[in-house]
């Protein structure tokens, strides 16, 4: 216990110190939300890795590896290729240029400036804010599960310890504190996952022995799609890979980088860092062999850590899980606070705030949202990755197509954009709730495993394309500003 306490006190103290150091550099709402667009490629790339591959991926990915076996490695591959590399290539440069041209600090703010649609701003801010809180609950749950297993702390204590430290450095230091702490957290997380993978494979006897032992448990654990089935595997791969294209806490990294020319180096760095996405699914499969009896699949990675690592290794891994979760949670707090204050309170409701008051409102709002997430996390429902997939389905259905079409297709209609948001979210929610609504007939077997994300984004795509073909484009002035022609 003393080893764990020493490592965590030093680590968490360093994060709090960074928050204090960065507090003096957050002098405006723009500094608080996007760091004044002054962040370099290394910090941007590694903070993206930490925000993406959070405790949700480490704990939740390990749980899915434990339940479904080696087929889940395809999810990690999708995370790297689609969710990271392709996202940086397709979105990075244009998002940086367009948001700079439009002086947009948030994704809802971009929609308002690009399309001249205050309704799209309000809908995006409301849907994103609500379901990011749900996502934050899953992040806190992942961290608390690790404290629970590795330090024998009560679940609630893990939630409180994690939440309090994050709330402090986020509210004090703003976005710059978040990205700089996230860079450190990414390094810790990569080291921890690499160590756990090496030691657990050594314990099980190597990859060949792992495959043989999994096959003895259930042949479906070593084949694709295996025990999961194609519908579930493809749906979850899409939602946690393509879904990132609509996640504001990740896209904001493109807003804040100092120059779009730095994105080329950043793409190389982020791809290398993102390769760790494969490791939780692999180690989760190892855990199925080494710790086959668990109360919850979410305990697979913490239980494996306790089995194969010594105290110092376990402390490093716990720091890695906490690091991953904190970087994501903090980034989400910044996004929600900025959207509520700037997009809802100031722009939506027409309330005027001077720069100092707006910065103070951002800090207070981030604290309030964090406390709400913390309270919900004390009694969370479902598995970590299930919570994540549900919230990502709604957020991606809201933001993905309006963002992508907004930076590539001048003709995209404001009315079609808003309709796509509403239709996509409605379709995702109805599809997810379908099995629980007794008045509706059950879904056919071939469709039952498809996640609401696939349905919501498919409906949103059809609506935005058809609506644009029939509707009018945004005002010419908005289009010219976005494309840098004015």
CORPE-V691478 format. One record per residue. N is the residue number from 0. SS is DSSP state (H for helix, E for strand, - for the rest). OMEGA is omega as a letter, one per 30 degrees, with the letter a starting at -180 (none if undefined). D_FIRST is the distance of its C-alpha to the first C-alpha in Angstrom with 1 decimal. Layout:
[[N | SS | OMEGA | D_FIRST] [N | SS | OMEGA | D_FIRST]]
This chain:
[[0 | - | a | 0.0] [1 | H | l | 3.8] [2 | H | l | 5.5] [3 | H | a | 5.2] [4 | H | a | 6.2] [5 | H | a | 8.7] [6 | H | a | 10.1] [7 | H | l | 10.7] [8 | H | l | 12.1] [9 | H | a | 14.3] [10 | H | a | 15.4] [11 | H | l | 16.1] [12 | H | l | 17.8] [13 | H | l | 19.9] [14 | H | l | 21.1] [15 | H | l | 22.0] [16 | H | l | 23.9] [17 | H | l | 25.8] [18 | H | l | 26.9] [19 | H | a | 28.2] [20 | H | a | 30.0] [21 | H | a | 31.7] [22 | H | a | 32.7] [23 | - | a | 35.9] [24 | - | l | 36.9] [25 | - | a | 37.1] [26 | - | a | 40.5] [27 | - | l | 42.0] [28 | H | l | 41.3] [29 | H | l | 42.0] [30 | H | a | 39.3] [31 | H | a | 36.8] [32 | H | a | 37.7] [33 | H | l | 38.4] [34 | H | l | 37.7] [35 | H | a | 41.4] [36 | H | a | 41.8] [37 | - | a | 40.6] [38 | E | a | 37.7] [39 | - | a | 38.0] [40 | H | a | 37.7] [41 | H | a | 34.4] [42 | H | l | 32.5] [43 | H | a | 34.5] [44 | H | a | 33.9] [45 | H | l | 30.1] [46 | H | l | 29.6] [47 | H | l | 31.7] [48 | H | a | 29.5] [49 | H | a | 26.3] [50 | H | a | 28.2] [51 | H | a | 29.7] [52 | - | a | 26.9] [53 | - | l | 24.3] [54 | H | l | 21.5] [55 | H | a | 24.6] [56 | H | a | 25.7] [57 | H | a | 22.3] [58 | H | a | 21.4] [59 | H | l | 25.0] [60 | H | l | 26.5] [61 | H | l | 24.1] [62 | H | l | 25.2] [63 | H | l | 28.8] [64 | H | l | 28.4] [65 | H | a | 27.0] [66 | H | a | 29.9] [67 | H | l | 32.8] [68 | H | a | 32.0] [69 | H | l | 33.3] [70 | H | a | 35.9] [71 | H | l | 33.3] [72 | H | l | 33.3] [73 | H | l | 36.5] [74 | H | l | 34.6] [75 | H | l | 32.6] [76 | H | l | 35.9] [77 | H | l | 37.5] [78 | H | a | 34.7] [79 | H | a | 35.4] [80 | H | a | 39.2] [81 | H | a | 40.2] [82 | H | a | 37.4] [83 | H | a | 36.9] [84 | H | a | 39.7] [85 | H | l | 42.6] [86 | H | l | 41.4] [87 | H | a | 41.3] [88 | H | a | 44.8] [89 | H | a | 46.5] [90 | H | a | 45.0] [91 | H | a | 43.6] [92 | H | a | 46.8] [93 | H | l | 48.8] [94 | H | l | 46.1] [95 | H | a | 45.7] [96 | H | a | 49.5] [97 | H | a | 50.3] [98 | H | l | 47.7] [99 | H | l | 48.8] [100 | H | a | 52.5] [101 | H | a | 51.9] [102 | - | a | 49.5] [103 | - | a | 47.0] [104 | - | a | 43.4] [105 | - | l | 42.4] [106 | H | l | 43.4] [107 | H | l | 45.3] [108 | H | l | 47.0] [109 | H | a | 48.0] [110 | H | l | 49.6] [111 | H | a | 51.6] [112 | H | a | 52.8] [113 | H | a | 53.5] [114 | H | a | 55.3] [115 | - | a | 56.5] [116 | - | l | 54.9] [117 | H | l | 53.1] [118 | H | l | 52.7] [119 | H | l | 50.6] [120 | H | a | 48.4] [121 | H | a | 47.8] [122 | H | a | 47.2] [123 | H | a | 44.8] [124 | H | a | 42.8] [125 | H | a | 42.6] [126 | H | a | 41.7] [127 | H | a | 39.2] [128 | H | a | 37.5] [129 | H | a | 37.2] [130 | H | l | 35.9] [131 | H | l | 33.5] [132 | H | l | 31.8] [133 | H | l | 31.5] [134 | H | l | 30.0] [135 | H | l | 27.5] [136 | H | l | 26.4] [137 | H | l | 25.7] [138 | H | l | 23.7] [139 | H | l | 21.4] [140 | H | l | 21.2] [141 | H | l | 20.0] [142 | H | a | 17.1] [143 | H | l | 16.2] [144 | H | l | 16.4] [145 | H | l | 13.8] [146 | H | a | 11.2] [147 | H | a | 12.5] [148 | H | a | 12.1] [149 | H | a | 9.1] [150 | - | a | 6.6] [151 | - | l | 9.0] [152 | - | l | 10.3] [153 | - | a | 14.1] [154 | H | a | 16.3] [155 | H | a | 17.9] [156 | H | l | 14.9] [157 | H | l | 14.4] [158 | H | a | 18.2] [159 | H | a | 18.3] [160 | H | a | 15.6] [161 | H | a | 17.4] [162 | H | a | 20.8] [163 | H | a | 20.8] [164 | H | l | 19.9] [165 | H | a | 22.5] [166 | H | a | 25.1] [167 | H | a | 24.8] [168 | H | l | 25.4] [169 | H | a | 27.9] [170 | H | a | 30.0] [171 | H | a | 30.1] [172 | H | l | 30.6] [173 | H | a | 32.3] [174 | H | a | 33.0] [175 | H | l | 32.6] [176 | H | a | 29.1] [177 | H | a | 28.4] [178 | H | l | 30.0] [179 | H | l | 28.5] [180 | H | l | 24.9] [181 | H | l | 25.8] [182 | H | l | 27.0] [183 | H | a | 23.7] [184 | H | l | 21.9] [185 | H | l | 24.4] [186 | H | l | 23.6] [187 | H | a | 19.9] [188 | H | l | 20.6] [189 | H | l | 23.3] [190 | H | a | 21.1] [191 | H | a | 18.3] [192 | H | l | 20.9] [193 | H | l | 22.9] [194 | H | a | 20.0] [195 | H | a | 19.2] [196 | H | a | 22.9] [197 | H | a | 23.7] [198 | H | a | 21.1] [199 | H | l | 21.9] [200 | H | l | 25.6] [201 | H | a | 25.2] [202 | H | a | 23.5] [203 | H | l | 26.3] [204 | - | l | 29.0] [205 | - | a | 30.2] [206 | H | a | 32.2] [207 | H | l | 35.1] [208 | H | l | 33.0] [209 | H | l | 31.1] [210 | H | a | 34.5] [211 | H | a | 35.8] [212 | H | l | 32.9] [213 | H | l | 33.0] [214 | H | l | 36.8] [215 | H | l | 36.4] [216 | H | a | 34.3] [217 | - | l | 36.7] [218 | H | l | 39.2] [219 | H | a | 38.7] [220 | H | a | 35.2] [221 | - | a | 36.8] [222 | - | l | 39.9] [223 | - | g | 40.7] [224 | - | l | 40.8] [225 | - | a | 39.6] [226 | - | a | 38.4] [227 | - | a | 38.0] [228 | - | a | 41.6] [229 | H | a | 43.3] [230 | H | a | 43.3] [231 | H | a | 39.6] [232 | H | a | 38.6] [233 | H | a | 41.2] [234 | H | a | 40.5] [235 | H | l | 36.8] [236 | H | l | 37.4] [237 | H | a | 40.0] [238 | H | a | 38.0] [239 | - | l | 34.9] [240 | - | l | 37.2] [241 | H | l | 40.5] [242 | H | l | 38.8] [243 | H | a | 37.1] [244 | H | l | 40.6] [245 | H | a | 40.8] [246 | - | a | 37.2] [247 | H | a | 37.7] [248 | H | l | 34.1] [249 | H | a | 34.9] [250 | H | a | 38.7] [251 | H | l | 38.1] [252 | H | l | 36.9] [253 | H | l | 40.6] [254 | H | a | 41.7] [255 | H | a | 39.7] [256 | E | a | 40.3] [257 | - | a | 42.7] [258 | - | l | 45.4] [259 | H | l | 46.2] [260 | H | l | 47.0] [261 | H | a | 43.3] [262 | H | l | 42.6] [263 | H | l | 43.9] [264 | H | l | 41.2] [265 | H | a | 38.6] [266 | H | l | 39.7] [267 | H | a | 39.0] [268 | H | a | 35.5] [269 | H | l | 34.5] [270 | H | l | 35.8] [271 | H | l | 33.8] [272 | H | a | 30.6] [273 | H | a | 31.4] [274 | - | l | 31.6] [275 | - | a | 27.8] [276 | H | l | 29.0] [277 | H | a | 29.8] [278 | H | l | 26.4] [279 | H | l | 24.7] [280 | H | l | 27.7] [281 | H | a | 27.8] [282 | H | l | 24.1] [283 | H | l | 24.6] [284 | H | l | 27.6] [285 | H | a | 25.6] [286 | H | l | 23.1] [287 | H | l | 26.3] [288 | H | a | 26.8] [289 | H | l | 23.4] [290 | - | a | 22.0] [291 | - | a | 25.3] [292 | - | l | 24.3] [293 | - | l | 22.5] [294 | - | l | 23.0] [295 | - | l | 23.5] [296 | H | l | 24.2] [297 | H | l | 22.0] [298 | H | a | 19.0] [299 | H | a | 20.4] [300 | H | l | 18.7] [301 | H | l | 15.1] [302 | H | l | 15.9] [303 | H | l | 17.5] [304 | H | l | 14.6] [305 | H | a | 12.3] [306 | H | a | 15.4] [307 | H | a | 16.6] [308 | - | l | 14.0] [309 | - | a | 11.7] [310 | H | a | 8.2] [311 | H | l | 10.2] [312 | H | l | 12.6] [313 | H | l | 10.5] [314 | H | l | 9.2] [315 | H | a | 12.9] [316 | H | l | 14.0] [317 | H | l | 12.1] [318 | H | l | 13.7] [319 | H | l | 16.9] [320 | H | l | 17.1] [321 | H | l | 16.4] [322 | H | a | 19.0] [323 | H | a | 21.4] [324 | H | a | 21.4] [325 | H | a | 21.6] [326 | H | l | 24.6] [327 | H | a | 26.4] [328 | H | a | 25.8] [329 | H | l | 26.9] [330 | H | l | 29.9] [331 | H | l | 31.0] [332 | H | l | 30.8] [333 | H | a | 33.2] [334 | H | a | 35.5] [335 | H | a | 35.8] [336 | H | a | 36.3] [337 | H | a | 38.9] [338 | H | a | 40.7] [339 | H | a | 40.9] [340 | H | a | 42.0] [341 | H | a | 44.3] [342 | H | a | 45.6] [343 | H | a | 45.8] [344 | H | a | 46.2] [345 | H | a | 48.2] [346 | H | a | 50.0] [347 | H | a | 50.2] [348 | - | l | 51.0] [349 | - | l | 52.7] [350 | - | a | 50.7] [351 | - | l | 51.1] [352 | - | l | 48.3] [353 | - | a | 48.6] [354 | H | a | 46.0] [355 | H | a | 43.9] [356 | H | l | 43.9] [357 | H | l | 43.0] [358 | H | l | 40.0] [359 | H | l | 38.9] [360 | H | l | 39.5] [361 | H | a | 37.4] [362 | H | a | 34.4] [363 | H | a | 34.9] [364 | H | l | 35.4] [365 | H | l | 32.2] [366 | H | a | 30.2] [367 | H | l | 32.2] [368 | H | l | 31.8] [369 | H | l | 28.0] [370 | H | l | 27.8] [371 | H | l | 30.0] [372 | H | a | 27.9] [373 | H | a | 24.7] [374 | H | l | 26.6] [375 | H | a | 27.9] [376 | H | l | 24.6] [377 | - | l | 23.3] [378 | - | a | 25.9] [379 | - | l | 26.5] [380 | - | l | 29.0] [381 | - | l | 29.2] [382 | - | a | 27.3] [383 | H | a | 25.9] [384 | H | l | 28.7] [385 | H | l | 31.3] [386 | H | a | 30.7] [387 | H | a | 30.9] [388 | H | a | 34.1] [389 | H | a | 35.7] [390 | H | l | 35.1] [391 | H | l | 36.1] [392 | H | a | 39.2] [393 | H | a | 40.5] [394 | H | l | 39.6] [395 | H | l | 41.1] [396 | H | l | 44.1] [397 | H | a | 44.7] [398 | H | a | 44.2] [399 | H | a | 44.6] [400 | H | l | 48.4] [401 | H | l | 49.4] [402 | H | a | 47.4] [403 | H | l | 48.6] [404 | H | a | 52.2] [405 | H | a | 52.1] [406 | H | a | 51.6] [407 | H | a | 53.9] [408 | - | a | 56.8] [409 | - | a | 58.9] [410 | - | a | 60.7] [411 | - | a | 57.6] [412 | E | l | 58.7] [413 | H | l | 56.9] [414 | H | l | 58.0] [415 | H | l | 56.8] [416 | H | l | 53.4] [417 | H | l | 52.9] [418 | H | l | 54.3] [419 | H | l | 51.9] [420 | H | a | 48.9] [421 | H | a | 50.0] [422 | H | a | 51.2] [423 | H | l | 48.1] [424 | H | l | 45.7] [425 | H | a | 48.0] [426 | H | l | 48.2] [427 | H | a | 44.5] [428 | H | a | 43.8] [429 | H | a | 46.7] [430 | H | l | 45.7] [431 | H | a | 42.1] [432 | H | a | 43.4] [433 | H | a | 46.3] [434 | H | a | 44.7] [435 | H | a | 43.9] [436 | - | a | 47.4] [437 | - | a | 49.5] [438 | - | a | 52.8] [439 | - | l | 52.4] [440 | - | l | 53.2] [441 | - | l | 50.3] [442 | - | l | 49.8] [443 | - | a | 51.2] [444 | H | a | 48.9] [445 | H | a | 49.1] [446 | H | a | 48.1] [447 | H | a | 45.4] [448 | - | a | 42.6] [449 | - | a | 43.6] [450 | - | l | 41.2] [451 | H | l | 42.6] [452 | H | a | 41.8] [453 | H | a | 44.5] [454 | H | a | 47.0] [455 | H | a | 46.3] [456 | H | l | 46.6] [457 | H | l | 49.7] [458 | H | l | 51.4] [459 | H | l | 50.5] [460 | H | l | 52.0] [461 | H | a | 55.2] [462 | H | a | 55.6] [463 | H | l | 55.1] [464 | H | a | 57.4] [465 | H | a | 60.1] [466 | H | l | 59.9] [467 | H | l | 60.2] [468 | H | a | 63.3] [469 | H | a | 64.9] [470 | - | a | 63.7] [471 | - | l | 64.0] [472 | E | l | 61.8] [473 | - | l | 60.1] [474 | - | a | 62.3] [475 | H | a | 63.5] [476 | H | l | 62.1] [477 | H | a | 58.5] [478 | H | a | 59.0] [479 | H | l | 60.5] [480 | H | a | 57.7] [481 | H | a | 55.0] [482 | - | l | 56.7] [483 | - | a | 57.4] [484 | - | l | 61.1] [485 | - | none | 61.5]]
